[in-house]
Amino acid sequence: MALLQSIPTRANAAVEISSKPTQNVTCNSGVCSATAKKAVLNAADLDGMLSSGDVTVSSGSLAQDIDIKAKLSWSTTSRLTLDAYRSIAFEKPVTVLSNGGLTIVTNDGSTNGDFTFMGKGRVEFKDTTSSLMINGQAYFLFSSLKMFKQYTHNPGGYIALAKNINLSRHDLTKAPVENLDGVLEGLGNTISGLTIDDTHNGDFVGLIGDFGGTAPQDIIRDIGLTSVNIHATGGCVGTLAGAMDNGIITHAYVTGSIALTNEDGINAGGLVCGNAGSISQTHAAVTITVSGVAGGAVGGLVGLNQGACFQSTCLGTIDESYSTGAITGVNGTMAGGLVGENTGGAISNSYATGAVGSGSNGFAGGLIGSNENNVDERTDPVLSDVYSTGAVTGGTGSTIGGLVGQDIADPGITDAYWDLDTSGIANPAQGAGNVANDPGITGLSTTQFQSGLPAGFKQSIWKQNGAINGGYPYLSDLPPN
């Protein structure tokens, strides 16, 4: 499963590193520069140059971007520098076989670029003593859980996952990394087989128990977690992280399952349990099952999404993300396909497709279980350009809605939709379970969903194709497999 699978619009300008013959590129003294908007550097030619010394590939302002469309690897101590005026797209693997180096530079002249991993693109270092520099910052490389724990003892550090790692042989009873403040760069690699059986009530559970601090530069990005298997009896349970305070998670995905034996209002999310930061370009396919007495907040992506604004910065945001896992709650559960409980958070350009169920006296919605103001922070929630398709059910006394189970927030919903056919909520007035004809929420039939983008959905963000996502709208930069 790729982190990103579509290529950002580049106005047909880029240096393409591929199997094609080199053209519109000049190489002198180890520096290869584009001489036209469309340029090609043959991958074998580049490998040959790296065998004898350092090489810099520069897009310049003509080509602007660098696209890696062929495998690259070298076994010398040479350094490859990818210097892009704007962005770099890794579509194929780049492997540093010995203790060579890689430097990534974006926005060398522009201001809106980034580096992304898509398709089979990733960066692998066989030797963790190798050098990685990203936009002037040196990163520590780790290739094992032991090294990961070691580096997180230094708050504010920069660490990168050197290769795919498998944790299935580790018998864990709590989050392997209790706290992380700093930057975790996944380089398009995955961590598989994370298995945790936490029987201690009140723990923060996930790969990282508590992520983020007061620094806005705390970031987790470009990483995948696969085949996650977590069981917990209490606390706040996620997969990538339990609680997220400030900080950013972007370009990340998770697959697996969470089983909760609920003792006292346990909360859980397919990606993180609690979000008080910023989440974007993420997706989760995590089945969450709750058994026990009393419910908490359970969501396919986030359990508790907590919004707060400080001057011009707002936290508790989710953008361009989706979830597909089924949610099964118990009595009193606030269950949502994307978010269990949203208190003052802003959710945009996102969707959920998994079935959602709550026990008796609960709240269940295709997208959100309960949507509320954050009174303490004087922040109102905002939902815009969102939809859900999953079946929604609830036990005796439950409040269920096609999109939102319970909406007790000030008006802030626009261009929000649910599927009247697949959800089982066919009443067009029941977009929210407690407010008839809740403003901003509209029910559409499956045929209507598949016939064109809903009103308000921007074509620059959303696409539609009958052969992708069952014909439903999908995110241009994050199409489902």
N, C-alpha and C positions, 0 to 999 in steps of 0.2 A: 504494500500500500504506500503510495507516494505522499509526500508532504504537500506538494503542489503538482498539478498535472497539466496546466495550461500555461502558455508563455505570454507574459505581459506584452501589450502592444508596443512595438518598437519602431513603428513607421519605416519598416524595411531597412533599418540601419543597424549593423552589428558586425563585429569581428567574429566569424564562425570558426571554431576549432573543430575540424571534422576530417573525414577521410577523403574529402575532395582535394584537388590540386591547389596549392597555394596561389592566391591571386590578390592583387591590390594590397599587398603587405610587403614592406621592406624591412629587412633585418640587418642591422649593423651593430657590431660590438656588443652583442647580447641583448639588443633592444629591437623588438619587432613592432612596427607601427602601421596602422591602417592608413592607406592613401586614398581611400574612397569610402562612401557610406556603406557599401556592401563589400566586405573583405573576407577572405578565407585564409586560414593558416592550417596547413596539413598537419595532422596529429603526429604522423611519423617523423615529419621534418622537425617538429617541436621536441619530440623524444630524443632525436639525434643531437640537437643542440644542448639539451639538458645533460647528456652523457659527458659533455666536456666543459660545462660551466653554467653559471647563473643565466637565467633568461627572463626578460620582462616583456609581456605582451600588453601593448597599450592601444586602447580603442581611439583615443583622442576625441576631439569634438566632431570629427567626421562620422565615424561609426557609432560613437557614444556608448555602445554596450558590447559585452563579450558573452557569446553563447558557446558552451562546451557540449558538442554533439558527438564526440567520440571519446573512447576510453583513453586516459592518460596515465602513465606510470613511469617512474625512474628510480634507479637503484644507486645513484650517486649522492654526494652531499650537496648537490646543486640546489639552488633556491629558484622556484618559479614565482614570479610576481605577476598577478593579474590586475592590471591597472585600468579601471573603467571610468570614463567620463561620467557615466550614470550607473548602470546596473550590470550584474553578472548572473547568468543563469546556468546552473549545473544540471545538465540533462543526462550525463553519463558519469561513471565513477572516475575520480581522480585519486590515485594511490601513490603515496610516498613510501617506497619499499625499504629504504635505508633511513639514515638520520639526516635527510635533506630538509628543505624548508619550503613553506608556502606562505606567500603574502597575498592578502585579498584587499584591494582598494576599490571603494565605490565613491561616487560623487566627487570625482576629481575634476571639478568644473561645474557640475550640476548640483542640485539640492534635493531631488526627489527620487533618487535611486536606492537600490538595495541589492543584496545577493540572495538568491533563492535556489532551492533544490526541488527538482521535479522529475517525474518518471523514475529512472534508475540512478539519478544523480545523487552523489554523496562524496565526501572526502574521507579517505582512510589513511591512517598513519600506522605502519607496521612497528615503528619504534617510537615510543613515547618521549624519547630524548630529542626528537625532531623539533623544529621550530615552526610555530604558527603565529602569524601576525595578521590582525584584522583591523584595518583602518587605524593603524598606528599603535594598537594595543597588543601586547604579548599575552598568549594564552598558555596555561598549563594543560597538558594532554593526559587523559586518564583512560585506561582500558580495563579496569576491574572495579568491583565494588569497594575493595580495600582502598584503592587510590582515590576513588570518589569521596569516601569518608574523610580521608586524610586532607584533601584540598579544601573541603568545606569548613575546616577548622579555622580558616582565615577569612573572616567576613570581608565582603567587598571584592573578592578575588574574581579572576577571569579564568574559567575552566572550559575545556572542550572534550567531547566524547570522541576518542580516537578511532573507534571502530564499533561494529555491532557487538554487543555482549549479551550473554545468556545467564540469567539468575535462577534458573529452575532448580539448580542443585542447592540453593541456599534455603535453609529452613528459618524463616523470619517470623518473629512474634511481635514486631513493631516496625515502624518506618525505619528503613536502613540509614537514612540521613535525616536526623531530627530537625535541623535548621539549615537554611541556605539563604545567605545574603550575598548578592553579587550577580554574575552573569554565567549562565550555563548554555553553551553553544553545542548543539547536537551534531552539526555538520551533515545533516541528513541521515544519520545513523539511528539504529533502534536498540532498545533494551527489551529483551523478551523474557517471558517466564517469571515475572515478579509475582511471588506468592507470599502472602502474609496471613497469619492466623493470630489476630490480636484479641485477647480476652480481657484486656484491662479497660474498664469503663472510663471514658474521658480522654482517651488518646487522640492525637491528630494522626491519621493513618494515610499512608501513600508512599510512593518512592521517596518523597520529601515530606516530612511532617508539617513544617511551617516554613513557607517561602515568602521572602520579601521583608523589607524593613521600612525605614523612612526614606530611603534613597529611590528616586524614580528610575534610576538606571538599572535596578534589579530586573534581570530578564532571563527567561527560559525560552529558547527558540530552536526551531529546526530539528525536532526530535520526535521519535515515535516510540510508544510502548505497546508491545503486542503480547497476546496471551496472558494478560494480567488475571490473577485469581486471588481475591481478597475476601477474608471473612473477619468480621469484627462484631463485638458485642456492645459497643458504646462509643461515644465521642463524635468526631467529625471525620468522615471517611471519603477520600478521593483516590485517584490512581496516580496521576503525576504529582499531585500535592494534596495535603489535607487542607490547611488554611493558607490563604494567600493574602498578605497584608501589603497594600500598595503593589508595586511591581507590575511586570508585563509577562504574559504568556502569548506567544505567537508562533504560527507555523508548526503546530504540534498535533498529534493524533494518538488515540488509544483504542485498543480492542481488548475484550475480555469480559470478566464478570465480577460482581460484588454481591456477597451474601451477608445480610445483616441480621443478627439475632438481637432484636431491639429490647433494651432494658429500660431506657429512660430517654425517649425523644431523640434517638440517634439521627444524624443528618448525613447525607451522602450525595456525591455527584460523580458522573462518569469521568470527568477530567479532574475537577477539584471539588472539594466539599464547600468551602467558603471563598467567595471572590470579593475582595475589597480592593481590586486593582483593575487591570485592563486585559481582556482576552480577545484575540482576533485570529482569524485564519486557522481555526481549530475544528476538529471533529472527533466524535466519540461513538464507538459501537460497543457499548458496555451494557450488559444486562444486569439490572439491579433488583434483587429480591429481598424483601423485608419480612421477617417473621417475629412475633412477639406480642407485646401488650399495647404499648402506646407509640404513636407515630411521630415522626419529625418532618423535616423537609428533604425531599428526594427528587433529584432531577437528572435527566440523561446526560447533561454536560456539567451543570453546577447545582449543588444543593441549595445553598444560600447565596443570593447575589445582593450585596449590600452597597448601596449608592451613597456617595457623599461628595460634596463640592467644596473646594477650597480656592477662593479667588476664581481663576479661569480654568482650573483643573478639576475634572470630575472623575471619580472612581466608581467601581462597580459597573463597568461597561463590558458588553459582549457585542462583537461585530463580526460579520462574515464568518459564521460558524454554524455547525449543525450536529445533530445527534440522531442515531437510529436505534438505540437500544430500548428494550422493553422495560417498563417500571412496574413493579408489583409491590404495593404498599399494604399497611395494616390499618387498624382503626386509628383515625385521627391524622393520618399521613397527609401532608401537603405534597402532592405528586404532580410533576410536570414533565413533558417529553424533553424539554430543554432545561428548565429551571424549576426547582421545587418551590422556593419562596423568593420573590423579588421585592426588596424593600428599597425603593428609591433608585434602583439601578436603571441604566439605559441599555436596551437591547435592540439591535438593528440588523437588517440584512441577514437574518438567521432563520432556521427552520428545524422542525423535528418530525420524524416519521414513525417512531416507536409507539407501541400500545402503552397506555397508562391506566393504572388501576389503583384505587384506594379502598380501604376497608370502610367500616361504618364511621359515620360522623367525620369524614375526611373531606379533602378538597382535591379535585383532579381536573387537569386541563391538558389538552393536546400539547400546549407549549409551556404553560406556567400553572402551577398549582394554586398559588395565592399571590396576588399583585397588590402591593401596599405602599403607602408613603413611608419615608423615613423621617419621622417626626423630630427625632433628636437632631438630625442634620438639616432639617428644613428642605429636604430634597424630594421632588416628585419623580416617580418613575416615568420613563418614556419607552414606548414600544412602537417601532416603525419598520415597515417593510419586512414583515415576518409572516410565517404560516406554519400550520401543522396538519398532518394527515392521519395520525394514529388513532386507533380505537380508544375511546375514553369510557371507563366504567367506575362505579363506586357502590359501596354497600349502603345499608339502611342509614338514612339521615345525612348522607354525603351530598356535597354541593359540587356538581360537575358541569363543565362547559366545554364546548368544542375547542376553544383556544385557551381560555383561562377558567380555572375552577372558581375562584373567588376574586372579584375585583373590588377592593375597598379603597382605591387610590383616587386622587384628583384626576380629572381627565388628562390623558397624555398618550392616547393610543391612536395611531394613524396607519392606514394601509396594512391592516392585520387581517388574516384570513384563516379559515379552517375548511376541511373537506366534509361536506354534509353527508356524503355517502360512506366513506371509509371510517369516519369517526364514530358512527352510530348515533351521533347527535344531529338529527335531521331537521330539528326545529330551527329556522333561520334567526329566531330571536334569542337563541341560547348560546351565543358566542362566549358569554360569561355565565357561570351558573347562578349567580345571585342578582344579576342586573339584566333585565330584558332589553334587547336591542342596545347593548352597551355601545356607545359611540366609538367609531373607528374600527369595529370588528365586523367582518362580513363573511357569511357562509357561501361557499361556492360548491357546485357539483364537481365530480371528478372530470366530467367532460369540459366544464368551464375552465378548470385548472389547466387542462392539457391543451386547450385551444389558443392560449396566448398568455403573456405575462399579465398578472393582475394589475389593476390600476395603481400607479404610484411606484411600481418596481422599476428601477433604473436599468436601462439596457447596457450601461457601462459596467454594471455589477452583476446582473442576472442574465442567464441565457436559458433557452428552451430547445429541446430536441427530443423527438419521440422515442429515440433509441437510448436516451440517457435519463437516469433517475425516474424511470417509469413515465416519462413525458411531463413530469412536474418541473417547475422552475428549479434551476440549480445555480450555484455561484460560479461565475466565470473563472475565477482563480482557484476554485476548489471543487472541481467536478467529482462526483462519487465514482468509485470503481464500477 
